[in-house]
Amino acid sequence: MSLLVVGLSHRSAPVSVLERASLSADAQFKLLQDTVAAEPATEAGVLATCNRIELYADVDKFHAGVAELSTLLAQHSGVGLEELTPYLYVHYEDRAVHHLFSVACGLDSMVVGEGQILGQIKDSLARAQEGHTAGRLLNDLFQQALRVGKRAHSETGIDRAGQSLVTFGLEQLAAGGDVTAWARGKRALVIGAGSMSSLAAATLARAGVAEIVVANRTFDRAERLAQILAENGDPDIVSRAVPMESVSTELTRADVAVSCTGATGLVLTAAAVATAVEGRTGAPAALAEDRPADVRPLPPTSVGTDDGCPLDLSAVQPGFSLMGEAAVAGMDAATLEQHAAWAAGPAVDRREAARRPGADAELITALAATAATVGRIPERRRPEPAPVPARPEPVLFLLDLAMPRDVDAAVHRLAGVRLVDIESLAEASADAPMAADVDQVRRIVSDEVAAFGAAQRAAHITPTVVALRAMAADVVAGEIARLDGRLPGLDDKHRAEITQTVRRVVDKLLHAPTVRVKQLAAEPGGAGYADALRTLFDLDQETVASVSRAEDSTETNAENRGPA
């Protein structure tokens, strides 16, 4: 087994990069085809969700495989390889198996323990089977990952540790309050009719909203989802479908909107949301200020005003850090390098100690090094905290679960609106508590990885054992044929008895070695036993390969009938 996974997720990359690197269904299919067409890979699978993009492959060369898979991800995602590489992670062989099993159990999810990932893994396997890019290894791997994930949810309380991304998002909209109490009586708009949108609609229905309106580019799918909600939900909840052209009108009526489409551009712009809020309140939804007027960032200047500092120190407000990212936002590389030199000097200690004890000059130095390399300040993932003015209570709640985003990020600054998107969910989930059951799930994953590796190693030697027994059967048949030539008068009864005796002798001689070699091959480092058998018994390599191909064809045809 030479399993390789190259990918990026919310743990390795900022949401802005994940958003740009997201793959449409057509792009995923093309990526699979191009991967198996590449020299190092014989099988391929893609796991693409709202917070991860991973390419799995069976490769014959590690370094060449990493280079090829990284290049293919960059080509199909549209993010340059040089920009994408720092965010990629690589897992190989047992570590790759451990990673996928952890993902299947929800241990690597943005919301730990969420179960929706199992459906996404199932879809990924079905896609690879449909494109004929999943062979024996990936079929076994993804099928087992589904079983491991189901085992984790049935044998542990991991469900108590996590929830679906939809539920977590609604909790964030409710500002930590009870979702049912918050949602009761509200009018909901669901944009999209895929699996995530359907889950959102069902969750909102269970929470007790008064109305659910479904909008989708394919109106038939919106109608189908609305009908399912009407048939299976509370009869007091109104469910109806509208075309996408009616979204702006429905947004004016809605209290909460959930969007998760496959659109490559924005579905809801800041202007459209502002118009909807104005239609509800009669007042313009002006952009809320990021900070009060008396707390403002330091304006960068090209002339050092004090001890070589390139900032206007006279503009420093209480509570503002000279060492934080907000202080250096917008600087060019040369000015940032000047600021780093000043920050490392003695003058900063006196000034900064009075404003924020424990400030760290290493942050500025690190930013300077990055800017010198890439020519720009890194994206501000965690801005410096600053006092913010009181915002009016929201009249419109938006949950954006799409990747790339459906809702303009500028909506965050609209007064009267609360937007929760993938980026804000990532921030909120970083401090989410972990349940004690997580440790139990990790033990399950470790046990299952060991079992899977042993099964794969044992399976690797099976064609050799089959070929050995086939060779032994040929030897028996040849010797019986020679006996017939020497004893032409031998009757059928005695010939059958002699044949059975010879076969028993051969089977007994081969039984212990073949059982033991399978046991040894299942242990770590046991791959060499197949080679030893072929050498000791002078087995034809092509015979072994033909047995392997026949087994692969039989198993793949059975597995391609659908994932477990």
C-alpha positions as CSV (number, residue, x, y, z in Angstrom):
1,M,0.0,0.0,0.0
2,S,1.4,3.4,-1.0
3,L,-1.5,5.7,0.0
4,L,-0.8,9.4,-0.3
5,V,-3.1,12.4,0.7
6,V,-2.3,16.0,-0.1
7,G,-4.8,18.6,1.0
8,L,-5.6,21.8,2.9
9,S,-8.3,22.5,5.5
10,H,-9.5,25.0,8.0
11,R,-6.7,23.9,10.2
12,S,-4.0,24.7,7.7
13,A,-5.3,27.5,5.6
14,P,-7.2,30.8,6.1
15,V,-10.8,30.7,4.9
16,S,-10.0,33.1,2.1
17,V,-7.6,30.6,0.6
18,L,-10.0,27.7,1.0
19,E,-12.7,29.8,-0.6
20,R,-10.5,30.4,-3.7
21,A,-9.4,26.8,-3.9
22,S,-12.9,25.3,-3.7
23,L,-13.7,22.8,-6.5
24,S,-16.9,22.5,-8.4
25,A,-18.3,19.1,-9.2
26,D,-17.0,19.3,-12.7
27,A,-13.5,20.4,-11.5
28,Q,-13.5,17.4,-9.0
29,F,-14.2,15.0,-11.8
30,K,-11.5,16.4,-14.0
31,L,-9.0,16.4,-11.2
32,L,-9.7,12.7,-10.6
33,Q,-9.2,11.9,-14.3
34,D,-6.0,13.9,-14.5
35,T,-4.6,12.3,-11.3
36,V,-5.0,8.7,-12.5
37,A,-3.5,9.8,-15.9
38,A,-0.4,11.1,-14.1
39,E,2.5,8.7,-13.9
40,P,2.9,8.2,-10.1
41,A,-0.8,7.5,-9.4
42,T,-3.0,4.5,-10.2
43,E,-6.1,5.4,-8.1
44,A,-7.6,8.7,-7.0
45,G,-10.3,10.1,-4.8
46,V,-11.3,13.7,-3.9
47,L,-12.8,14.7,-0.6
48,A,-14.1,18.3,-1.0
49,T,-16.2,20.0,1.7
50,C,-16.8,23.5,2.8
51,N,-13.7,23.4,5.0
52,R,-11.3,20.9,3.3
53,I,-10.0,19.9,-0.1
54,E,-8.1,16.6,-0.1
55,L,-6.7,14.5,-2.9
56,Y,-6.1,10.8,-2.2
57,A,-4.1,8.6,-4.5
58,D,-2.3,5.2,-4.6
59,V,1.2,6.1,-5.8
60,D,4.4,4.2,-6.6
61,K,6.8,7.1,-5.7
62,F,6.4,9.3,-2.7
63,H,8.3,12.5,-3.7
64,A,7.0,12.4,-7.3
65,G,3.5,11.7,-6.0
66,V,3.6,14.7,-3.6
67,A,4.9,17.0,-6.4
68,E,2.3,15.8,-8.9
69,L,-0.7,15.9,-6.6
70,S,0.3,19.4,-5.3
71,T,0.6,20.6,-8.9
72,L,-2.8,19.1,-9.9
73,L,-4.5,20.7,-6.9
74,A,-3.1,24.1,-7.8
75,Q,-4.0,23.7,-11.4
76,H,-7.6,22.7,-10.8
77,S,-8.2,25.1,-7.9
78,G,-6.9,28.1,-9.7
79,V,-4.6,29.0,-6.8
80,G,-1.0,29.3,-7.8
81,L,1.3,26.5,-6.6
82,E,3.7,28.9,-4.9
83,E,0.8,30.5,-2.9
84,L,-0.9,27.2,-2.2
85,T,2.1,25.2,-1.0
86,P,2.5,26.7,2.5
87,Y,-1.0,25.6,3.3
88,L,-0.8,22.0,2.1
89,Y,-0.3,19.0,4.4
90,V,0.8,15.6,3.3
91,H,0.1,12.2,4.9
92,Y,1.5,8.9,3.7
93,E,0.6,5.2,4.2
94,D,-0.6,4.6,7.8
95,R,-0.6,8.3,8.6
96,A,-2.9,8.9,5.6
97,V,-5.3,6.1,6.8
98,H,-5.2,7.6,10.3
99,H,-6.1,11.0,8.9
100,L,-9.1,9.8,6.9
101,F,-10.4,7.7,9.8
102,S,-10.1,10.8,12.1
103,V,-12.0,12.9,9.5
104,A,-14.7,10.3,9.3
105,C,-15.2,10.3,13.0
106,G,-15.5,14.1,13.1
107,L,-12.2,14.6,15.0
108,D,-10.8,16.9,12.3
109,S,-14.1,18.8,11.6
110,M,-14.6,22.5,12.4
111,V,-17.3,21.3,14.8
112,V,-15.7,18.3,16.5
113,G,-18.0,15.2,16.3
114,E,-20.3,16.4,13.6
115,G,-21.7,13.5,11.6
116,Q,-22.3,15.2,8.2
117,I,-18.8,14.3,7.1
118,L,-19.9,10.7,6.7
119,G,-22.3,11.6,3.9
120,Q,-19.6,13.7,2.2
121,I,-17.1,10.7,2.3
122,K,-19.8,8.5,0.9
123,D,-20.4,11.0,-1.9
124,S,-16.6,11.2,-2.6
125,L,-16.4,7.4,-2.9
126,A,-19.4,7.3,-5.2
127,R,-17.8,10.0,-7.4
128,A,-14.6,8.1,-7.7
129,Q,-16.4,4.9,-8.5
130,E,-18.5,6.6,-11.1
131,G,-15.3,8.0,-12.7
132,H,-13.6,4.6,-12.4
133,T,-10.7,6.1,-10.5
134,A,-11.2,4.1,-7.3
135,G,-9.5,0.7,-7.3
136,R,-9.0,-1.9,-4.6
137,L,-7.1,0.4,-2.2
138,L,-9.4,3.4,-2.2
139,N,-12.5,1.3,-2.2
140,D,-11.3,-0.5,0.9
141,L,-10.1,2.7,2.5
142,F,-13.3,4.8,2.0
143,Q,-15.6,1.9,2.8
144,Q,-13.7,1.2,6.0
145,A,-13.6,5.0,6.9
146,L,-17.4,5.0,6.7
147,R,-17.6,1.9,9.0
148,V,-15.1,3.5,11.5
149,G,-17.1,6.7,11.5
150,K,-20.4,4.9,12.2
151,R,-18.7,2.9,14.9
152,A,-17.4,6.0,16.6
153,H,-20.9,7.5,16.7
154,S,-22.6,4.3,17.9
155,E,-20.1,3.3,20.5
156,T,-19.1,6.7,22.0
157,G,-20.8,9.9,23.0
158,I,-18.9,11.9,20.3
159,D,-22.3,13.2,19.2
160,R,-22.5,15.1,22.5
161,A,-19.2,16.8,21.7
162,G,-20.3,18.1,18.4
163,Q,-23.1,18.8,16.1
164,S,-23.7,19.6,12.5
165,L,-22.3,22.8,11.0
166,V,-25.9,23.9,10.5
167,T,-26.8,23.5,14.2
168,F,-23.5,25.2,15.3
169,G,-24.2,28.1,12.9
170,L,-27.7,28.6,14.2
171,E,-26.4,28.6,17.7
172,Q,-24.0,31.4,16.7
173,L,-26.9,33.3,15.1
174,A,-28.8,32.9,18.4
175,A,-25.8,34.4,20.2
176,G,-25.4,31.3,22.4
177,G,-29.1,31.3,23.4
178,D,-31.6,28.5,23.0
179,V,-32.0,27.9,19.2
180,T,-35.6,26.7,19.5
181,A,-36.7,29.8,21.5
182,W,-34.8,32.1,19.1
183,A,-36.2,30.4,15.9
184,R,-39.8,30.0,17.1
185,G,-42.2,32.0,14.9
186,K,-39.5,33.3,12.5
187,R,-39.8,33.3,8.7
188,A,-36.9,31.5,7.1
189,L,-35.4,31.6,3.6
190,V,-33.2,28.7,2.5
191,I,-31.2,29.4,-0.7
192,G,-30.0,26.2,-2.4
193,A,-31.5,22.7,-2.4
194,G,-28.5,20.5,-1.9
195,S,-27.6,18.3,1.1
196,M,-26.5,21.2,3.3
197,S,-29.5,23.3,2.5
198,S,-31.8,20.4,3.0
199,L,-30.3,19.8,6.4
200,A,-30.7,23.5,7.3
201,A,-34.3,23.5,6.2
202,A,-35.0,20.4,8.3
203,T,-33.2,21.8,11.3
204,L,-35.1,25.1,11.1
205,A,-38.4,23.1,10.8
206,R,-37.6,21.2,14.0
207,A,-36.7,24.4,15.7
208,G,-40.2,25.7,15.1
209,V,-40.0,28.4,12.5
210,A,-43.3,29.6,11.1
211,E,-42.4,29.5,7.4
212,I,-39.7,28.1,5.2
213,V,-39.2,29.4,1.7
214,V,-36.8,27.5,-0.6
215,A,-35.1,29.2,-3.5
216,N,-32.9,27.3,-6.0
217,R,-31.7,27.9,-9.6
218,T,-33.4,24.7,-10.6
219,F,-36.9,25.4,-9.5
220,D,-38.0,21.7,-9.6
221,R,-35.4,20.9,-6.8
222,A,-36.7,23.7,-4.7
223,E,-40.3,22.4,-5.1
224,R,-39.2,18.9,-4.2
225,L,-37.5,20.1,-1.0
226,A,-40.5,22.2,0.0
227,Q,-42.8,19.3,-0.6
228,I,-40.7,17.0,1.5
229,L,-40.8,19.5,4.3
230,A,-44.5,19.9,4.0
231,E,-45.1,16.1,4.1
232,N,-42.7,15.2,6.9
233,G,-42.7,18.3,9.0
234,D,-45.1,20.1,11.3
235,P,-48.3,20.9,9.5
236,D,-48.4,24.3,11.0
237,I,-45.2,25.3,9.2
238,V,-45.7,26.8,5.8
239,S,-43.3,25.4,3.2
240,R,-43.1,26.8,-0.4
241,A,-40.6,27.2,-3.2
242,V,-39.7,30.3,-5.2
243,P,-37.3,30.9,-8.2
244,M,-34.0,32.5,-7.5
245,E,-35.2,35.7,-9.0
246,S,-37.5,36.1,-6.0
247,V,-34.7,36.0,-3.4
248,S,-34.5,39.8,-3.1
249,T,-38.2,40.0,-2.4
250,E,-38.3,37.1,0.0
251,L,-35.2,38.5,1.8
252,T,-37.3,41.6,2.7
253,R,-39.9,39.3,4.4
254,A,-37.4,36.8,6.0
255,D,-36.1,36.9,9.6
256,V,-33.4,34.4,8.9
257,A,-31.8,33.2,5.7
258,V,-29.4,30.3,5.1
259,S,-27.5,30.1,1.9
260,C,-25.4,27.2,0.6
261,T,-25.2,27.0,-3.2
262,G,-22.5,26.0,-5.6
263,A,-22.4,29.4,-7.1
264,T,-18.9,30.8,-8.0
265,G,-20.0,34.4,-7.3
266,L,-21.9,36.2,-4.6
267,V,-25.5,35.3,-4.2
268,L,-26.3,38.1,-1.7
269,T,-24.3,41.3,-2.1
270,A,-24.0,43.9,0.7
271,A,-26.2,46.2,-1.3
272,A,-29.0,43.6,-1.7
273,V,-28.9,42.9,2.0
274,A,-28.9,46.6,2.9
275,T,-31.9,47.0,0.6
276,A,-33.7,44.1,2.3
277,V,-33.1,45.6,5.8
278,E,-34.2,49.0,4.6
279,G,-37.4,47.4,3.2
280,R,-38.1,45.9,6.7
281,T,-37.2,48.9,8.9
282,G,-37.7,51.8,6.6
283,A,-34.3,53.1,7.6
284,P,-31.0,52.7,5.6
285,A,-28.7,49.9,6.9
286,A,-25.6,52.0,7.1
287,L,-22.2,50.4,7.5
288,A,-21.4,50.1,11.2
289,E,-18.1,51.6,12.3
290,D,-15.3,49.2,13.2
291,R,-14.3,51.2,16.2
292,P,-15.2,54.4,18.1
293,A,-13.9,57.7,16.8
294,D,-11.5,58.0,19.8
295,V,-9.8,54.7,19.1
296,R,-8.1,54.6,15.7
297,P,-5.1,52.9,14.1
298,L,-1.8,54.7,13.8
299,P,-1.4,56.2,10.4
300,P,1.8,54.9,8.8
301,T,4.3,57.6,7.7
302,S,7.5,57.4,5.8
303,V,9.4,59.6,8.3
304,G,10.4,58.3,11.7
305,T,9.2,60.6,14.4
306,D,10.8,59.2,17.5
307,D,13.8,56.9,17.9
308,G,13.4,55.6,14.3
309,C,9.7,54.6,14.7
310,P,7.9,55.1,11.3
311,L,4.5,55.7,13.1
312,D,3.0,58.9,14.3
313,L,3.4,58.3,18.0
314,S,1.4,61.4,18.9
315,A,-1.7,59.7,17.6
316,V,-1.4,56.8,20.0
317,Q,-4.7,56.2,21.9
318,P,-4.9,54.4,25.3
319,G,-5.2,50.6,24.8
320,F,-3.7,50.6,21.3
321,S,-0.7,48.3,20.8
322,L,2.3,49.5,18.8
323,M,3.2,45.9,18.4
324,G,-0.1,44.6,17.1
325,E,-1.2,43.8,13.5
326,A,-3.5,46.8,13.4
327,A,-0.5,49.1,13.9
328,V,1.3,47.8,10.8
329,A,-1.7,47.1,8.5
330,G,-1.1,48.7,5.2
331,M,2.7,49.2,5.5
332,D,4.9,48.4,2.6
333,A,7.8,46.0,3.1
334,A,10.5,48.7,3.6
335,T,8.5,50.7,6.2
336,L,7.6,47.4,8.0
337,E,11.3,46.5,8.2
338,Q,12.0,50.0,9.7
339,H,9.3,49.4,12.2
340,A,10.7,46.0,13.1
341,A,14.2,47.5,13.7
342,W,12.6,50.1,16.0
343,A,10.5,47.5,17.8
344,A,13.6,45.5,18.6
345,G,15.3,48.5,20.2
346,P,15.2,49.8,23.7
347,A,12.8,52.7,23.1
348,V,9.8,50.5,22.5
349,D,10.1,48.9,25.9
350,R,9.3,52.1,27.8
351,R,6.5,53.2,25.5
352,E,4.8,49.8,25.1
353,A,5.1,48.9,28.8
354,A,2.9,51.9,29.7
355,R,0.2,50.8,27.2
356,R,0.3,47.0,27.1
357,P,2.6,45.0,29.3
358,G,4.1,42.0,27.8
359,A,4.1,43.2,24.1
360,D,6.2,41.0,21.9
361,A,8.5,42.5,19.3
362,E,8.8,39.1,17.6
363,L,5.4,39.6,16.0
364,I,6.6,42.6,14.1
365,T,9.9,40.9,13.1
366,A,8.0,37.9,11.8
367,L,5.6,40.1,9.8
368,A,8.6,42.0,8.4
369,A,10.2,38.7,7.3
370,T,7.0,37.6,5.6
371,A,6.5,40.9,3.8
372,A,10.1,40.9,2.6
373,T,9.4,37.4,1.1
374,V,6.0,37.8,-0.4
375,G,5.9,41.5,-0.8
376,R,2.8,42.1,1.3
377,I,1.4,42.0,4.8
378,P,-0.3,38.6,5.6
379,E,-4.0,38.5,5.8
380,R,-5.2,39.8,9.2
381,R,-6.8,36.7,10.5
382,R,-7.1,37.9,14.1
383,P,-7.2,41.7,14.3
384,E,-6.2,43.5,17.5
385,P,-9.2,43.8,19.8
386,A,-10.6,47.3,20.0
387,P,-13.7,48.8,21.6
388,V,-16.7,48.7,19.2
389,P,-19.8,50.9,19.3
390,A,-23.1,49.3,20.3
391,R,-24.9,47.9,17.3
392,P,-28.6,47.9,16.9
393,E,-30.4,44.6,17.5
394,P,-30.4,42.6,14.2
395,V,-33.6,42.3,12.2
396,L,-32.1,39.9,9.7
397,F,-30.0,36.9,10.5
398,L,-27.8,35.3,7.8
399,L,-26.0,32.0,7.8
400,D,-23.6,31.4,4.9
401,L,-22.4,27.8,4.7
402,A,-21.1,28.0,1.1
403,M,-17.5,27.7,0.0
404,P,-16.8,29.9,-1.8
405,R,-19.0,32.3,0.1
406,D,-22.5,33.2,-1.0
407,V,-22.9,36.3,1.1
408,D,-20.6,39.3,0.8
409,A,-18.3,39.6,3.8
410,A,-19.0,43.3,3.9
411,V,-22.5,42.4,5.3
412,H,-20.7,41.9,8.6
413,R,-20.5,45.7,8.9
414,L,-24.2,46.3,8.1
415,A,-26.2,47.6,11.0
416,G,-29.3,45.5,11.8
417,V,-27.7,42.3,10.3
418,R,-26.0,39.4,12.0
419,L,-24.0,37.3,9.5
420,V,-22.4,34.0,10.5
421,D,-20.2,32.5,7.7
422,I,-17.5,29.8,7.5
423,E,-14.8,32.2,8.7
424,S,-16.7,33.3,11.8
425,L,-17.6,29.6,12.5
426,A,-14.0,28.7,12.4
427,E,-13.2,31.5,14.9
428,A,-16.0,30.4,17.2
429,S,-15.2,26.7,17.0
430,A,-11.5,27.2,17.9
431,D,-12.5,27.5,21.6
432,A,-15.3,25.0,21.6
433,P,-15.0,22.4,24.4
434,M,-14.0,18.9,23.7
435,A,-16.0,16.0,25.2
436,A,-14.3,13.3,27.2
437,D,-15.5,10.8,24.5
438,V,-13.0,12.2,22.0
439,D,-10.2,10.2,23.7
440,Q,-12.3,7.1,23.2
441,V,-12.8,7.9,19.6
442,R,-9.1,8.4,19.1
443,R,-8.4,4.9,20.6
444,I,-11.0,3.5,18.1
445,V,-9.2,5.2,15.2
446,S,-5.8,3.9,16.3
447,D,-7.1,0.3,16.6
448,E,-8.9,0.6,13.2
449,V,-5.8,2.0,11.5
450,A,-3.7,-1.0,12.8
451,A,-6.4,-3.5,11.7
452,F,-6.7,-1.9,8.3
453,G,-2.9,-1.9,7.8
454,A,-2.7,-5.6,8.8
455,A,-5.6,-6.5,6.4
456,Q,-4.0,-4.6,3.5
457,R,-0.6,-6.3,4.1
458,A,-2.2,-9.7,4.4
459,A,-4.2,-9.1,1.2
460,H,-1.0,-8.2,-0.5
461,I,0.4,-11.7,0.0
462,T,-2.8,-13.5,-0.9
463,P,-2.2,-13.6,-4.7
464,T,1.3,-15.1,-4.0
465,V,-0.3,-17.8,-1.8
466,V,-3.0,-18.5,-4.4
467,A,-0.3,-18.8,-7.1
468,L,1.7,-21.2,-4.9
469,R,-1.3,-23.4,-4.3
470,A,-2.1,-23.3,-8.1
471,M,1.5,-24.4,-8.8
472,A,1.2,-27.2,-6.3
473,A,-2.1,-28.4,-7.9
474,D,-0.4,-28.4,-11.3
475,V,2.5,-30.5,-9.9
476,V,0.0,-33.0,-8.5
477,A,-1.9,-33.2,-11.8
478,G,1.4,-33.8,-13.7
479,E,2.4,-36.6,-11.3
480,I,-0.9,-38.3,-11.6
481,A,-0.7,-38.1,-15.4
482,R,2.8,-39.7,-15.2
483,L,1.4,-42.5,-12.9
484,D,-1.3,-43.2,-15.5
485,G,1.4,-43.6,-18.1
486,R,3.3,-46.0,-15.9
487,L,0.3,-48.0,-14.6
488,P,-2.2,-48.0,-17.5
489,G,-4.2,-50.7,-15.9
490,L,-4.9,-48.8,-12.8
491,D,-8.7,-48.8,-12.1
492,D,-10.6,-45.6,-11.4
493,K,-11.1,-46.4,-7.7
494,H,-7.4,-46.8,-7.0
495,R,-6.5,-43.8,-9.1
496,A,-8.9,-41.6,-7.2
497,E,-7.5,-42.8,-3.9
498,I,-3.9,-42.2,-4.9
499,T,-4.8,-38.7,-6.2
500,Q,-6.6,-37.8,-3.0
501,T,-3.6,-39.0,-0.9
502,V,-1.1,-37.0,-2.9
503,R,-3.3,-33.9,-2.6
504,R,-3.6,-34.3,1.2
505,V,0.2,-34.6,1.5
506,V,0.7,-31.4,-0.5
507,D,-2.0,-29.5,1.4
508,K,-0.5,-30.5,4.8
509,L,2.9,-29.5,3.7
510,L,1.7,-26.1,2.5
511,H,-0.9,-25.4,5.3
512,A,1.4,-24.3,8.1
513,P,3.8,-22.2,5.9
514,T,0.9,-20.4,4.2
515,V,-1.0,-19.7,7.4
516,R,2.1,-18.4,9.1
517,V,3.3,-16.3,6.2
518,K,-0.1,-14.5,6.1
519,Q,0.3,-13.8,9.8
520,L,3.8,-12.5,9.4
521,A,2.8,-10.4,6.3
522,A,0.1,-8.7,8.4
523,E,2.6,-7.3,10.8
524,P,4.5,-4.1,10.2
525,G,7.3,-4.6,7.8
526,G,5.8,-7.9,6.5
527,A,5.6,-6.8,2.8
528,G,8.8,-8.7,2.1
529,Y,7.3,-12.2,2.8
530,A,5.5,-12.2,-0.6
531,D,8.9,-11.6,-2.4
532,A,10.4,-14.4,-0.3
533,L,7.7,-16.9,-1.3
534,R,8.1,-16.0,-5.0
535,T,11.9,-16.5,-4.7
536,L,11.8,-19.8,-2.7
537,F,9.2,-21.5,-4.9
538,D,10.3,-19.9,-8.2
539,L,6.8,-18.5,-8.8
540,D,6.1,-16.7,-12.1
541,Q,5.6,-13.0,-11.4
542,E,3.0,-12.7,-14.2
543,T,1.0,-15.6,-12.7
544,V,0.9,-13.7,-9.3
545,A,0.0,-10.5,-11.1
546,S,-2.8,-12.2,-13.0
547,V,-4.3,-13.5,-9.8
548,S,-4.1,-10.0,-8.3
549,R,-5.8,-8.5,-11.3
550,A,-8.6,-11.0,-11.2
551,E,-9.2,-10.4,-7.5
552,D,-9.2,-6.6,-8.0
553,S,-11.6,-6.8,-10.9
554,T,-14.1,-9.0,-8.9
555,E,-13.9,-6.9,-5.7
556,T,-14.1,-3.5,-7.6
557,N,-17.2,-4.6,-9.6
558,A,-18.9,-5.6,-6.3
559,E,-17.9,-2.4,-4.5
560,N,-18.9,-0.1,-7.5
561,R,-22.5,-1.2,-6.9
562,G,-22.5,1.5,-4.2
563,P,-20.7,2.5,-1.0
564,A,-21.8,1.0,2.4
